Structure formats: structure tokens, C-alpha cells
Amino acid sequence: MSEEPGRTTRRFLTPPVRQVHQHLCNRMERLGMSAHIDAVGNLRGLWTPANATGKRLILGSHIDTVPDAGAFDGILGVVLALDWVQIATDLSLPLAIEVIAFSEEEGVRYGVPFIGSRAVAGTFDNKILAFEDSDGIRMDEAIRAFGLDPTKVGEAVIGEDAYGFVEIHIEQGPVLETEDLQVAVVDGIVGQSRLGFRFSGHANHAGTTPMHLRHDALTAAAEWIVCVESSVREASTGNDPGLVATVGKVAIKPDAENVIPSQAEVSLDLRHMSNRTRTWWCGELIHKARDIGQKRGIDVEYVVNLDEGAILMDKDLSLRLAQAVKDARFPMKSMPSGAGHDAMIMAGCVPTAMLFLRSPGGLSHHPDEAVREQDVEAALRVGERFLQRLATEVR
């Protein structure tokens, strides 16, 4: 179910999303769930047994992908959520469950992530309805073309009758495989800072300008990039474990073989579970960039493009999930997520917990992304224990 033959690409409200909706709707109907699509394209199925008492549990993840994606990021969590409903049905548990297949999490089509979960959590900004995709299609136009009404986004918000939200997701990293573990309970989602730096020097002839008279923006940026790697690597093995930094984009001007670069624009992605640590390192790396610029006669400017604080999962709900892992006789591990998820948005409006499955090879956002059948089985066994425990407590 893809926009592109031979590879998986499924952006927000593109034609293959209809195929996904139909497939999942068929599964929901077989489970006796009522299903509808809200105003931003979230597919929502509700299972309400006759003996249901109290508030409903919400399960889910996203159905959109990055370009040339793997097969499990997001969608595995939706399919497993429906399997958890099957478990609850088989056990006749008195627990109402809503499954949400969020329409958008990756931010590929409109440059804004978490469109689906923001609508559900009540944090959707109507200003983004005017955003255009690469084809010049406004978001509100895309919503209407899908047969939905953008003026009704506010109706997607969950009410006070929600007990909590649980997301099941592949780890997207190598930690569980390295430790030979199948599952883990996520204790929080790291904060992210994304900055853009501009190193400005002077373009000049590559053959006639002596090395000691150059103001090369690219070499200044390169020195700083290596400094970022070495500094953060040392910190991550010392006082600030878990700290990661990435320079993923570089653009230079005039970008010619025989011209000294006059400008280099580079990105910085910095992540850590401690907001204080992340903020300190942002300041430190800005300071290092300026020092390098001053030494080389290069002007350095920067802009903060994103400053997202770390999100903690709900302690009580996570404790219940951790107990379910133990009840299912798996080693219990708690760990932060280095990637963003819908759970970080939902955590702002309802108690939220998250279960990780092992990612073979640590691969994600890649066609070779995989999952092992025994790990899927582990998630089902954990789900059975979790739902049994929750059914006795939710009133």
C-alpha cells in the first residue's frame, strides 16, 4: 500500500491511505468494533463489550511512513493493538478499548509531524491548514479531497472518559538487540534541539589565494563538525550518558571546485533525556562554533528551529506495563526513546505508556527494517497480562 512501486512510501492522506483504512476497517469489523475516520484522517475503532465498566483504554500508532520506508515503523503498533483487542475479546474482559491509527506522525508531506495525534490531544494548530506540500496542495484542500471536513478537526479531541494511552513500537535502535532482550518499557522520550548554523567567509580564487590568507567557510564548518562529534562522544561515555548529536545537512556556496567556499550552512540535531543537559550542550556547541569562527576570520550565525522538551511516561501506567512484562516472564528493562512518537503528544492529555520491541540490526527508516516473530509473540503475551491486570482496576 504505497505511493511508489517497489518501495514503501505512504504520506499523509495520499491514495494508499484509503487502502490501509479499508484493510484495518475490515479487521475492526470482524472484531465487532465500530469504526470511523475523524477530520484529519485518523481511523478510530471502538470495542465496547456488554460488560464494560469505567473508562476506555486507547491503543495505537501511526500509518504514514517516510519515503522508501520499512514495513513496521508505526503500522506494527496498530496491528498489534487490534491483536490486543482480540485477546480482550477472547478473555471476555470488561474493558472498553479504542484503537487509533494516526494518519500522520512523520512530518513528510507538510513538514509538520504528529498531525494525527495533535488533533486527538487537542493541540492541533489550525494555522497549519494553510501549509502547502511539494505539489502546492494546501492541507485543508488535501483533507477535503479525502472526503473530510477540516472545520471539524476540533471534534477529534478525546474526552475525559479515556483512562490512558499505550503505544507499541519497534525500538528503531540497537539497544535491545545488543542486550539480547525482546521488549522494554519506555520511561520517557528524549528532548530534541535542532539548530541551523551559517559560517560566512569570503569566496576567492582557489589557485591564487595563499592558504594563510583564506577565509574558508567550509573548513571552519568542518572543524566544528568534528568538534561536535568528539565532544559529544566523550560526554556520552562520561558525565552525560545518552547524549547524541548529529550534523546531517551541509550546503555550501558557491559550490564550485575552483572557488574557496564563502558560506557553509549546517544543521545540528541534539538529543538527551535531561532538558538541562541538552540546553547546556546547545550553548557549549554554539560557543565552540564562535571560537572556531573567530580563529579563522569567519562570521558565525545560528537559529533555533526546534526546542522540544523531554517527555516522561506516566509512572503508574508504565508500572502496570512493567509488571506485565515480568508476569509474562521476560526480563524487565526500562529505557528512554531517542526518537519521537505519538506517545509524546498523547502524554500531554492522558496517562501514557509505551512498549518497545527489538529492532534487528538496529535498523529503521530503511527498507531492511525488520521484526522477529518471537518478539511479536512476546508483545502479545505482555498485552494479555497487561489487559487482565487493567481490567480489574479500571472503573
N, C-alpha and C positions, 0 to 999 in steps of 0.2 A: 504494500500500500504506500506508494511513493510517487513523488513528482517526476523522478528521473529513472529511466530504465537501467537496470543493472546495479543500482545502489539506492540506499535508503535516505531520502530527503523528504521531510514532511513538515512544512511550515504552517503557521497559524492560519486556519480556515482556508487552506488550499483544497482542491478536489479530493485527494486521497483521505482527507479527514472525514469526509462523508462515508467512505468505505469502512474506516475504523469505527465510526459511530454505529453503523449498521451491524457490524460484526459483534461489537460489545453489547448493543441493544438486544440482539438475539440471545446472547448468553444471559443477560439480565432477565429477559422474559422467561427463559427456561427455569430460572431460579425463583420465579414468582415475584420479581421486583417490578415496581413501577418506575418508568424512566422518562426523562425529559431533557431537553437541551436549553440551557439558560442563555441570556442575551449576549454573552461573549463566547459561546460555543462550548462551554463545559458540559459534558454528558454526565447526568446525575441519576443514579439508580437508588431506590429506597426499598429496603426489605423490612417489613414490619410484621412480625409474627403475631398471631392472635393473643399469645401470652406475654407480649412485650410490656415491660414496665419501665418507667423513667425515661431518661434522655437517650438520644441515639449516639452511637459511635460513628465517626466519619473515618473512612479509609480512602486512600487514593494516591495518585501521582499524575504525571503528565504524559500526553500522547504525541507532542510535537518532537522534532529532532533537529540536530544540527545538520548541515549538508554532509552527505556521504557518511552517515552515522552507523553506529552499531545497532543491534536488534533489541537491546534490553534496557537501555537508559530510559527511565520513565515508565514505559509501557509495561515492563515486567511487574512493577508495583501495582498497576491497575488490574492486570490479570490475576495476580496473587490475591488482591483484595477480593475479587469475585470468588476465588477459591476459599477464602476465609468465610465468605457468606455461605458457601456450600457446606463448610464444616459446621457453621452455626445452625444451618437448616437440618443437617443430619443428626445433630445433637439436641434439636428442639430447644435451643437456648432462648430464654425470654429477653432477647436483646435486639433492639432496632439498630440497623446498620445502613448508613448511606455510603455509597461508593461514588467518588468523583473522579472522572477522567478529565484533568485540567487541560484546556485547549492550548495553552501556551506557557512555557517556562523558560525556554532557551533565549528568547530575545532576538531571534534571527531575522524575522520578516520586518519588524518595525523598530528594532534597536532598543526595545523596552522589554525586559524579562518579567516573568510572573504575571502576565496579563490575566490569566485564568484565576489564579489563587488570590490576586489582589481584589478581583471582583467579589469573590466569596468572602474574603476577610473584611470587606468594606473600606479598603484603602485604594481603590481604583480612582485615578485622576482623570476626569473627563477631558482634560486638555489633550491627552494623547490620542483621542479620537480623530484629531486633525492631522496626525502624523501620516506621512506617505511612505510606501515601500519603494523598492528599486524600480518598479514599473509606474510609479506616480499614483498608485491607488491608495486613497485615504483609508484609515482604519474603519471609520464609520461606514464607508462605502463597501468595504470588504464584509463587514458584519451584515449589512443589508443584502448583499449579493448571496450570502449564505442562507438567507431567509429569516434573519433575526432582526430584532429592533434595538439599536444602540441606545435609545432613550430609556430602555428598561434595565440597564445594567445594575441599577440600584436594587432590583428585585432578586439579584443573585446572592445577596448577603445572607449568611446563616443567622438563625435566631438564637435565643438563649436556651433552646431545647437541645443544643449539641453538648454532649458530655466531653468529647475530646477528639483529637485527630491523630491518626497513626499513618506514617508513610513507610512503605517498604521499598528499598532501593539498592542497586548494586553499589559497592563501595567506590568504584571508579579510581581506585588506587591500589598499591601493592601491600598494604599493611597486613590484612588478614591472611593473604597467601603466604607472606613471609613468616607469619607466626603459625601457619597451618591451622587456621580457625575458619569455621564455616559462616558464622554470623557474629554480629556485635550490636550492642545498643549504643546509639549516638547520644552523647551527653550535651552536645552543642554544635553550632555551625560557626566557623571562624568569621571574624570581621575581615572586610576587604577594603583596601585603599587602592585606587587606580589614579595615577598621575601621568601627565604628559610633560616632557622636558624639551626645550628648544635650546640647542647650542648654536650660537651665531658667531661666525668669524668673518674671514674675507676670502672671496674667490680670487685665484690668481693662476698664472701660467705654471703648469707642472714641471716645465723644463727650465725656466729661467729664475724661479724663486728659490733662493738658498734655504736649506732646511731650518736654519736658526731664525729666519725672518718670516716664517709661515704662521698663520693663524688658522689652523685646520680644525674645522668644527667636528669632523668625523673622528679624528684621532682623540680629541677631547672626550667625545661621547663614548668612544671605545674604551678609553682608560676608566671612565666612570662605570661602564657596564661590567668590566672585570672587577672593579672595586665593589660593586653591588654583590656580585657572586661570592667573592672571597669573604667579605664582611659578614654577610648573612649566613654563609656556610659555617663560619667559625662560631657565630652566635647560636645557631641551631644545634650545635654539638656541645654548647656550653651553657650559658645562663638562660637562653631563650629557646628551649626545645620546641619544635613545631613551627618555628618561624620560616616562612618561604618567601622568596622574591623572584620575580621573572621580568625580564625585558623581552617582550615578544614582538615588538614592532620597531622598525627603523626606517626612516625616509630621509634621503639626503638631497641637497641641491648644490650645484646644478646637475649632479648625477652624470658626469662625463668623465671618461678615462683620463683625459689630459688636463683636468681642471681641479685645483685644490678645492675641496668642499667648503662652501660658505655657510651652510646650515645643515644641522642634523636634528631631526625630531625623533625622540624615542619614548617608549611607554615604560611604565613601571607598575607592576601588579604585586602588592604586598599583602600578606595574609597572616593572621595569628588569632588565637583564641582570646588573648588579653587585649582589650582595646587600648589600654595604657601602653603596653609594649609596642603594639602596632603604630600608635601615634608617635612614640619616641623614635622609632626607627625611620618613620617618614621624615621627621625633622633631621635625623642624622644623615640620611642619604641625600637630602636636599643640601645640607651643609657640605657634604663631600663633593657634590656636583659643583657648587660655587667655588670651593677651594681649587678644584681642578681647572675650572674656567679662569680663575684669577691667575693661576700659574702659567697658563697658556695664552693669555690675552683673548679669552673667549667670553662673550656675554652668555649668561645662563638665565633662562626664564622657565617657570613651571606653572601648571594649572592642575587643580584637583578635579578629576572627572567623576570620582565616586568615593564616598566615605561611608561604608556600610558597617555598622557595629556588629559585634559578635552576638549570637542569639543562643540562649540556653534553652534546652528542652525542659519540659515540666518534670519536676523531681518525682512526684507521686506516680504519674503515668509511666514514666521511664522505669521506676522501681517495679511496677507491675510487669512491664515487659521483660525486665532483667530476671525477675522471678520465674517468668515463663520459660526463659532460656534455660535456667537451672532445672526447672521441672521437666523439661524435655531432655535433660541430661547432656547438655552441651556446655563446654567451658564458657564462662561468662567474661566478656570483655566489654569495657566501655571506652569509647573513643570519640574525638571530635570529627566533624566532616570538614574537609578542606574545600569542598565545592558547595555552591549554593543550591538550595532545594525549595520546593513549595512549602516544606515544613517551616522554613524560616519566616515565611509570610503568615502562615496559619497560626504560628506561635504567638502572634500579636493579638489574637482574638479568642483563642480557645486553647486549653491544655494540649500540648503536642508532644509526641514521642516518635522515634524513628528507628527502624531496624535495617541494618546493613547486611547484604550478602557478599561473599567473597567475589572478587573480580580476577579471574585467571589472567596471569601476566600483568595485572595492574592496568589493563587497557580499557579506555573508554573514549567516547567521541571518535571512534575508529571502527572501520568495517569488521575488524577481527575481535571486537568486543564479544565476550562470551560469559556464560554462566554454567555451573555444573549441576547436573540433575540432583545429586545428593544434597546440594546446598538449597535448591528449591524445596526438596523434601524437608530439610531442616526448618525452613521458613514456615512450612505448613504445620509441622509438629509444634513449633513455637506458637503459631497462631491458635492452634487448638487449645493449648494450655492457657494462653492469654485470654481468649474469649470465655473459656469456662470460668476463670477467676473473675473476670469483669462482670459476667452475667449475675454473679452472686452479690456484687457490690453496687451496681448501678441501680439507682431508684429514682 
